[in-house]
Amino acid sequence: MSRLLIQADLTWLDGGFVPGVTVAVGVSGKVETVGPGSHSGSGAFRRMEGMALLPGFVDAHSHAFQRGLRGAVERFSAGAGSFWSWRDGMYALAASLDRETL
């Protein structure tokens, strides 16, 4: 794989869309440079007409606390439990966790 230069109609930079921005992606797949520029130089060029480039978004949420929840809130007498009693137990458990217990 060689270096790839990408240019869309608009690229999101510093809180707004900017035209004429070239993004250089290195052989490792990581973005090397972002900025004004032409597609001259080394690497393949991909023009993305009618498109906009946005940064990648990272999903950093976790369900790790649910390991502690497993089997803990389903302990109710027959017919007495519901989604809402489970939900209340889940939120109570989540609220009781701190950095150490998590």
C-alpha positions as CSV (number, residue, x, y, z in Angstrom):
1,M,0.0,0.0,0.0
2,S,1.3,3.4,-0.9
3,R,0.5,6.8,0.6
4,L,-3.0,8.0,-0.3
5,L,-4.1,11.6,-0.8
6,I,-7.8,12.3,-0.3
7,Q,-9.7,15.4,-1.1
8,A,-13.4,15.8,-0.6
9,D,-15.6,18.9,-1.5
10,L,-15.5,19.8,2.2
11,T,-13.4,18.7,5.2
12,W,-14.3,19.4,8.9
13,L,-11.6,21.5,10.5
14,D,-11.6,23.7,13.6
15,G,-15.3,23.6,14.0
16,G,-16.4,24.1,10.4
17,F,-16.4,22.7,6.9
18,V,-13.5,23.9,4.7
19,P,-13.1,23.4,1.0
20,G,-9.8,22.5,-0.7
21,V,-8.3,20.4,2.0
22,T,-6.1,17.4,1.3
23,V,-5.7,14.6,3.8
24,A,-2.6,12.4,3.4
25,V,-2.9,8.9,4.7
26,G,0.4,7.0,5.2
27,V,1.2,3.4,4.4
28,S,0.3,2.5,8.1
29,G,-3.2,3.8,7.6
30,K,-2.7,6.7,9.9
31,V,-3.4,10.3,8.9
32,E,-0.1,12.1,8.3
33,T,-1.1,15.6,7.3
34,V,-4.3,17.6,6.9
35,G,-4.3,21.0,5.2
36,P,-4.5,23.0,2.1
37,G,-2.8,21.5,-0.9
38,S,-2.9,20.0,-4.2
39,H,-2.7,16.3,-5.0
40,S,0.8,16.6,-6.5
41,G,3.5,14.6,-4.9
42,S,4.0,11.0,-4.1
43,G,1.0,8.7,-3.6
44,A,-2.3,7.8,-5.1
45,F,-5.0,10.5,-5.3
46,R,-8.7,10.0,-4.5
47,R,-11.1,12.9,-5.2
48,M,-14.5,12.5,-3.4
49,E,-16.9,14.7,-5.2
50,G,-20.2,15.6,-3.5
51,M,-18.8,14.3,-0.1
52,A,-17.5,15.7,3.1
53,L,-14.8,14.3,5.4
54,L,-15.4,14.1,9.1
55,P,-13.0,13.0,11.8
56,G,-13.5,9.4,13.1
57,F,-15.6,9.2,16.2
58,V,-14.5,6.9,19.0
59,D,-17.1,5.0,21.0
60,A,-15.6,5.0,24.5
61,H,-18.5,3.9,26.6
62,S,-18.4,0.6,28.5
63,H,-20.8,-2.0,29.8
64,A,-18.1,-3.4,32.2
65,F,-20.2,-2.6,35.3
66,Q,-22.9,-5.1,34.1
67,R,-20.6,-8.0,35.1
68,G,-21.4,-7.0,38.7
69,L,-25.1,-6.8,37.8
70,R,-25.3,-10.4,36.4
71,G,-27.8,-12.3,38.5
72,A,-28.0,-9.6,41.2
73,V,-31.2,-7.9,40.3
74,E,-33.2,-10.8,39.1
75,R,-33.7,-12.0,42.7
76,F,-37.4,-11.3,43.3
77,S,-40.4,-13.5,44.2
78,A,-42.3,-15.1,41.4
79,G,-44.2,-12.5,39.4
80,A,-42.9,-9.6,41.4
81,G,-40.2,-8.5,39.0
82,S,-40.4,-6.5,35.8
83,F,-38.2,-4.6,33.5
84,W,-38.6,-1.5,35.7
85,S,-37.5,-3.4,38.9
86,W,-34.5,-4.7,36.9
87,R,-33.8,-1.2,35.7
88,D,-33.9,0.3,39.2
89,G,-31.5,-2.4,40.4
90,M,-29.2,-1.7,37.5
91,Y,-29.1,2.0,38.2
92,A,-28.6,1.4,41.9
93,L,-25.6,-0.8,41.2
94,A,-24.1,1.6,38.7
95,A,-24.5,4.5,41.2
96,S,-22.7,2.5,43.9
97,L,-19.6,1.9,41.8
98,D,-16.4,4.0,42.2
99,R,-13.1,3.7,40.4
100,E,-11.9,0.9,42.7
101,T,-15.0,-1.3,42.6
102,L,-15.4,-0.8,38.8
